[in-house]
Amino acid sequence: MDPQHRWIRTLGPAIPPGHWGEAARSGMGALLALAALGLWAMAPKVDLQLGLYLIAPFGASAVLLFAVPNSPLAQPWSAVVGNSTAALIGVTSCLLLDHDALRIALAVALSILAMIQLRAVHPPAGAVAMTAAMNPDQISALGYAFVLSPVLLGTALMVAMAHLYARATGRRYPFRQFAEAPRPEAATRHGLGLSELELTEILDRYRQTLNLGVEDLARLIDAAEVQAASQRSGISRVGQIMSRDLVTVGPETRLDTVAAIFQRHGFTSLPVVDTAERLLGVIFQLHLIRPAAGPRDRMSRLLNRRLELRAVDVMDADLPRLTADAPIAAVLPLLAEGRTDAVPVVEGARIVGIVTRTDLIAALAHHTLTAADRP
């Protein structure tokens, strides 16, 4: 590729195509958060003359919190501390400097410096500092109260709404830190043999600390290792490792029957299907357990009452699904997130298989043993 063509390509999109469903989910989250912020949280304090309480930078924060919630720049510390610090610097610049251009430039520059030192880089914070610096008369009337409300209060409320919305739509926010313990049976980053410090040094070496979190890097390396191992072993698609001989139950199956099936076969999950074999959900062993305190006879009664429920009453219907031709590397993040122990494999609406952590580990073990036998 000639240099001119390479340069022209750099002007094009740098991210892969987005999914309509995810775009709609992100946009709806921003809509709900900003509407709540404007109509409820900030309504008692709205000043039509100043017009600063629902500030423009909140729109930029909404993009990060709802569209790219895994980004290090979108985490609660970055959002709340970054915006608040920038507001503090912007207000201070208004109180100390009269020159407009110098005040605006210095407020943004000092905000960047402070955010990097505080490990709280949040791009909309630059707009917070600029908003304050461009409105010296209004900020003089508000003083440092501007830092508390709308900035700190508004950002904290948006972070809280982003957390609730992520949980309601099956996402994770805030994104977990590297030190958070994964589920013990998961095929996760423990295979890396790299510590958090070593991964941080890699990010720092390539100047990517603001673009990628340590946890993201670990997951990407893990997925790359799985993909490379699957290619070397000839296993590349989900259909090659999924369990095909399925035992399923109907939605009306009582939980005592489900418990007996678990005990008989040693399964950890059971698909729930209708009469046309369409997948309705999955029951895990944990669904049969309901924590209860009190005497043993009371716990026994509660457990017996629990077992009288039906499969449809406890199944998880909001599970990620894959097709048989999906790459095997697509399974790893779904199982490693800790949200599910098994991923159904479907063909249209019908279930044709299921992939568990055991299936994934067995595939990797097969590759390891095969490689060890080679001369």
Phi, psi and omega per residue, in radians:
M1 nan 2.223 -3.106
D2 -1.286 2.728 -3.080
P3 -0.996 -0.645 -3.124
Q4 -1.151 -0.771 3.130
H5 -1.130 -0.708 3.120
R6 -1.084 -0.701 -3.141
W7 -1.157 -0.703 3.134
I8 -1.109 -0.682 -3.138
R9 -1.126 -0.496 3.130
T10 -1.164 -0.303 3.135
L11 -1.436 -0.187 -3.119
G12 -1.460 -3.124 -3.125
P13 -1.051 2.475 -3.139
A14 -1.831 0.004 -3.139
I15 -2.136 2.669 3.136
P16 -1.198 2.876 3.138
P17 -1.033 2.474 3.133
G18 -1.540 2.811 3.100
H19 -1.640 2.430 -3.129
W20 -1.033 -0.693 -3.131
G21 -1.102 -0.750 -3.141
E22 -1.219 -0.644 3.097
A23 -1.096 -0.753 3.118
A24 -1.140 -0.699 3.111
R25 -1.068 -0.779 -3.129
S26 -1.142 -0.790 -3.130
G27 -1.122 -0.688 3.121
M28 -1.139 -0.668 3.101
G29 -1.085 -0.786 3.113
A30 -1.117 -0.698 3.124
L31 -1.037 -0.857 -3.100
L32 -1.135 -0.744 -3.088
A33 -1.157 -0.839 -3.098
L34 -1.236 -0.586 3.091
A35 -1.153 -0.758 3.111
A36 -1.129 -0.680 -3.135
L37 -1.145 -0.730 -3.094
G38 -1.368 -0.655 -3.049
L39 -1.555 -0.461 -3.062
W40 -2.059 -1.112 -2.975
A41 -1.101 -0.688 -3.053
M42 -1.748 -0.136 -3.018
A43 -0.982 -0.769 -3.113
P44 -1.130 -0.291 -3.038
K45 -1.989 0.111 -3.097
V46 -1.143 2.261 3.090
D47 -2.007 1.931 -3.056
L48 -1.160 -0.410 3.120
Q49 -1.374 -0.753 -3.136
L50 -1.425 -0.750 3.083
G51 1.072 0.556 -3.050
L52 -1.843 -0.056 -2.948
Y53 -1.392 -0.538 2.949
L54 -1.831 1.521 -2.953
I55 -1.473 2.650 -3.090
A56 -1.006 -0.669 3.140
P57 -0.997 -0.392 3.094
F58 -1.081 -0.546 3.095
G59 -1.122 -0.708 3.104
A60 -1.187 -0.672 3.079
S61 -1.091 -0.657 3.138
A62 -1.085 -0.639 3.112
V63 -1.049 -0.801 -3.131
L64 -1.203 -0.820 -3.026
L65 -1.168 -0.575 -3.042
F66 -1.878 -0.452 -3.120
A67 -1.670 -0.631 3.139
V68 -2.289 1.062 -3.038
P69 -1.171 -0.263 3.111
N70 -1.439 -0.231 -3.090
S71 -1.125 2.449 3.034
P72 -1.004 -0.477 -3.115
L73 -1.307 -0.222 -3.077
A74 -1.834 -0.024 -3.080
Q75 -1.234 2.734 -3.038
P76 -0.922 -0.765 -3.138
W77 -1.057 -0.818 -3.129
S78 -1.078 -0.774 -3.075
A79 -1.194 -0.932 -3.042
V80 -1.236 -0.877 -3.106
V81 -1.219 -0.700 3.141
G82 -1.081 -0.883 3.140
N83 -1.115 -0.727 -3.102
S84 -1.182 -0.715 3.109
T85 -1.102 -0.765 3.126
A86 -1.108 -0.676 3.112
A87 -1.122 -0.737 3.114
L88 -1.051 -0.772 3.138
I89 -1.208 -0.684 3.130
G90 -1.110 -0.740 3.107
V91 -1.124 -0.773 -3.136
T92 -1.060 -0.705 -3.141
S93 -1.127 -0.611 3.105
C94 -1.160 -0.630 -3.094
L95 -1.372 -0.364 -3.040
L96 -1.895 -0.442 -3.008
L97 -2.097 2.418 3.124
D98 -1.730 -0.474 -3.071
H99 -1.291 2.116 -3.017
D100 -1.073 -0.953 -3.061
A101 -1.088 -0.766 -3.132
L102 -1.140 -0.725 -3.118
R103 -1.093 -0.780 -3.105
I104 -1.160 -0.843 -3.102
A105 -1.112 -0.741 -3.101
L106 -1.194 -0.650 -3.138
A107 -1.096 -0.778 -3.136
V108 -1.193 -0.775 -3.112
A109 -1.082 -0.800 3.137
L110 -1.171 -0.556 3.085
S111 -1.135 -0.738 3.104
I112 -1.073 -0.812 3.130
L113 -1.027 -0.821 -3.110
A114 -1.156 -0.725 -3.117
M115 -1.115 -0.715 3.127
I116 -1.112 -0.742 3.138
Q117 -1.172 -0.555 -3.138
L118 -1.549 0.005 -3.093
R119 0.992 0.727 -3.071
A120 -2.338 0.825 -3.114
V121 -1.286 2.151 -3.139
H122 -2.476 1.783 -3.015
P123 -0.837 -0.720 3.117
P124 -1.038 -0.329 3.132
A125 -1.102 -0.529 3.063
G126 -1.068 -0.649 3.089
A127 -1.258 -0.530 3.068
V128 -1.101 -0.832 3.122
A129 -1.071 -0.715 -3.115
M130 -1.210 -0.648 3.096
T131 -1.043 -0.780 3.119
A132 -1.151 -0.799 -3.065
A133 -1.168 -0.464 -3.122
M134 -1.482 -0.115 -3.102
N135 -2.225 1.086 -3.041
P136 -1.083 -0.631 -3.112
D137 -1.168 -0.820 3.128
Q138 -1.144 -0.732 -3.121
I139 -1.168 -0.594 3.093
S140 -1.080 -0.628 3.115
A141 -1.273 -0.626 -3.108
L142 -1.438 -0.623 -3.098
G143 1.163 -2.678 -3.095
Y144 -1.278 -0.078 3.024
A145 -1.075 -0.454 3.092
F146 -1.044 -0.574 3.139
V147 -1.151 -0.739 -3.099
L148 -1.304 -0.804 3.133
S149 -2.537 2.062 0.406
P150 -1.660 -0.196 -2.856
V151 -1.182 -1.093 -3.067
L152 -1.127 -0.835 -3.125
L153 -1.086 -0.832 -3.116
G154 -1.103 -0.738 3.137
T155 -1.157 -0.751 3.134
A156 -1.071 -0.702 3.117
L157 -1.166 -0.667 3.105
M158 -1.149 -0.691 3.102
V159 -1.096 -0.762 3.118
A160 -1.085 -0.743 3.133
M161 -1.193 -0.605 3.093
A162 -1.119 -0.667 3.106
H163 -1.124 -0.845 -3.130
L164 -1.127 -0.719 -3.118
Y165 -1.182 -0.665 3.111
A166 -1.094 -0.753 3.131
R167 -1.149 -0.678 -3.109
A168 -1.211 -0.447 -3.097
T169 -1.899 0.269 3.046
G170 1.330 0.462 3.094
R171 -1.996 3.089 -3.131
R172 -2.101 2.128 3.031
Y173 -2.751 2.252 0.011
P174 -1.166 2.715 3.120
F175 -1.327 2.446 -3.038
R176 -1.151 2.677 3.086
Q177 -1.470 2.847 -3.102
F178 -1.050 -0.624 -3.048
A179 -1.296 -0.199 -3.126
E180 -1.155 2.261 -3.052
A181 -1.191 2.233 3.063
P182 -1.387 2.952 3.091
R183 -1.179 2.375 -2.965
P184 -1.071 -0.524 -3.080
E185 -1.534 -0.045 -3.047
A186 -1.308 2.559 2.992
A187 -1.503 1.661 -2.983
T188 -2.248 -2.779 -2.985
R189 -1.172 -0.125 3.137
H190 -1.043 -0.416 3.118
G191 -1.259 -0.204 -3.105
L192 -1.186 -0.671 -3.034
G193 1.270 0.316 3.139
L194 -2.036 2.426 3.118
S195 -1.483 2.968 3.090
E196 -1.054 -0.689 3.139
L197 -1.095 -0.729 -3.131
E198 -1.157 -0.691 3.094
L199 -1.169 -0.659 3.090
T200 -1.096 -0.687 3.124
E201 -1.127 -0.615 3.093
I202 -1.123 -0.805 3.112
L203 -1.072 -0.721 -3.131
D204 -1.170 -0.672 -3.115
R205 -1.087 -0.659 -3.124
Y206 -1.728 0.220 3.071
R207 0.965 0.834 -3.110
Q208 -2.071 0.240 -3.051
T209 -1.115 -0.451 3.134
L210 -1.581 -0.207 -3.089
N211 -1.777 -0.390 -3.000
L212 -2.522 2.376 3.072
G213 -1.499 2.821 3.130
V214 -1.066 -0.734 3.127
E215 -1.095 -0.700 3.101
D216 -1.073 -0.775 -3.129
L217 -1.082 -0.757 3.129
A218 -1.059 -0.757 -3.124
R219 -1.175 -0.665 3.137
L220 -1.179 -0.733 3.101
I221 -1.105 -0.759 3.116
D222 -1.014 -0.839 -3.124
A223 -1.107 -0.666 3.120
A224 -1.147 -0.680 3.119
E225 -1.139 -0.743 3.116
V226 -1.100 -0.764 -3.137
Q227 -1.089 -0.771 3.140
A228 -1.131 -0.744 3.129
A229 -1.109 -0.715 -3.123
S230 -1.158 -0.629 3.124
Q231 -1.204 -0.697 3.138
R232 -1.179 -0.566 -3.109
S233 -1.590 -0.034 -3.136
G234 1.461 0.084 3.108
I235 -1.767 1.978 -3.070
S236 -2.209 -0.325 -3.051
R237 -2.139 2.670 -3.126
V238 -1.016 -0.645 -3.111
G239 -1.054 -0.356 -3.114
Q240 -1.413 -0.312 -3.107
I241 -2.077 -0.121 -3.067
M242 -1.250 2.684 3.017
S243 -1.427 2.185 -3.053
R244 -1.756 -0.533 -3.120
D245 -1.446 1.519 -3.001
L246 -1.602 2.499 2.913
V247 -1.854 2.103 -3.081
T248 -2.097 2.860 3.062
V249 -2.282 2.769 3.106
G250 -1.538 2.895 -3.080
P251 -1.126 -0.425 -3.107
E252 -1.605 0.025 -3.128
T253 -1.130 2.268 3.131
R254 -1.255 2.667 -3.071
L255 -1.211 -0.419 3.075
D256 -1.174 -0.608 3.051
T257 -1.192 -0.724 3.097
V258 -1.057 -0.756 3.130
A259 -1.060 -0.685 3.125
A260 -1.134 -0.664 3.116
I261 -1.156 -0.744 3.087
F262 -1.006 -0.802 -3.092
Q263 -1.173 -0.670 -3.083
R264 -1.214 -0.730 -3.022
H265 -1.758 -0.268 -3.106
G266 1.304 0.389 3.120
F267 -1.317 2.826 2.977
T268 -1.950 -0.154 -3.137
S269 -2.610 2.623 3.114
L270 -2.382 2.146 3.070
P271 -1.227 2.528 3.054
V272 -1.909 2.137 -3.053
V273 -2.268 2.805 3.045
D274 -1.596 -2.988 -3.062
T275 -1.171 -0.355 3.120
A276 -1.688 0.275 -3.142
E277 1.120 0.357 3.051
R278 -1.384 2.350 -3.075
L279 -1.256 2.226 3.081
L280 -1.839 -0.534 -3.114
G281 3.004 -3.027 -3.140
V282 -2.366 2.405 3.039
I283 -1.805 2.269 3.033
F284 -1.842 2.799 -3.117
Q285 -0.991 -0.604 -3.125
L286 -1.092 -0.410 3.131
H287 -1.181 -0.328 3.134
L288 -1.474 -0.187 -3.049
I289 -1.851 2.318 3.084
R290 -2.251 1.913 -3.103
P291 -0.972 2.362 3.127
A292 -2.514 2.497 3.111
A293 -1.896 2.686 3.088
G294 2.190 -3.080 -3.125
P295 -1.040 2.811 -3.078
R296 -1.097 -0.691 -3.129
D297 -1.129 -0.604 3.102
R298 -1.187 -0.725 3.114
M299 -1.108 -0.666 3.126
S300 -1.117 -0.754 3.134
R301 -1.103 -0.729 3.135
L302 -1.119 -0.696 3.140
L303 -1.165 -0.724 3.105
N304 -1.090 -0.710 3.096
R305 -1.120 -0.658 3.109
R306 -1.067 -0.740 -3.082
L307 -1.231 -0.204 3.082
E308 -1.411 -0.172 3.096
L309 -1.223 2.949 3.127
R310 -1.809 2.881 -3.129
A311 -1.007 -0.719 -3.096
V312 -1.133 -0.372 -3.107
D313 -1.325 -0.409 -3.020
V314 -2.177 -0.181 -3.050
M315 -1.116 2.715 3.051
D316 -1.650 1.924 -3.098
A317 -1.647 -0.173 -3.051
D318 -1.885 1.095 -3.127
L319 -1.854 2.601 3.004
P320 -1.145 2.588 3.141
R321 -2.279 2.622 3.110
L322 -2.263 2.846 3.005
T323 -1.756 2.861 -3.068
A324 -1.132 -0.444 -3.126
D325 -1.621 0.133 3.072
A326 -1.194 2.539 3.126
P327 -1.121 2.561 -3.091
I328 -1.086 -0.501 3.136
A329 -1.131 -0.342 3.125
A330 -1.231 -0.346 -3.118
V331 -1.305 -0.639 -2.986
L332 -0.979 -0.930 -3.114
P333 -1.108 -0.516 -3.135
L334 -1.198 -0.712 -3.141
L335 -1.418 -0.569 -3.079
A336 -1.344 -0.333 3.141
E337 -1.136 -0.385 -3.120
G338 1.524 -0.006 -3.104
R339 -1.411 -0.449 -3.111
T340 -2.553 2.668 3.092
D341 -1.749 -0.139 -3.107
A342 -2.672 2.576 3.134
V343 -2.097 2.032 3.107
P344 -1.169 2.538 3.068
V345 -1.943 2.163 -3.000
V346 -2.140 2.759 2.990
E347 -2.232 1.729 -2.933
G348 1.252 -2.156 3.099
A349 -1.710 -0.142 -3.096
R350 -1.522 2.455 3.079
I351 -1.493 2.310 -3.140
V352 -2.059 -0.152 3.141
G353 -3.100 3.141 3.098
I354 -2.613 2.474 3.125
V355 -2.001 2.171 3.107
T356 -1.949 3.007 3.064
R357 -1.046 -0.618 3.126
T358 -1.070 -0.731 3.113
D359 -1.090 -0.764 -3.116
L360 -1.149 -0.797 -3.135
I361 -1.122 -0.673 3.119
A362 -1.087 -0.687 3.125
A363 -1.135 -0.737 3.119
L364 -1.186 -0.693 3.123
A365 -1.102 -0.676 3.103
H366 -1.046 -0.741 3.118
H367 -1.126 -0.736 -3.114
T368 -1.100 -0.778 -3.137
L369 -1.165 -0.682 3.122
T370 -1.121 -0.733 3.139
A371 -1.162 -0.630 -3.123
A372 -1.184 -0.506 -3.114
D373 -1.409 -0.220 -3.125
R374 -1.289 2.508 3.132
P375 -1.187 nan nan
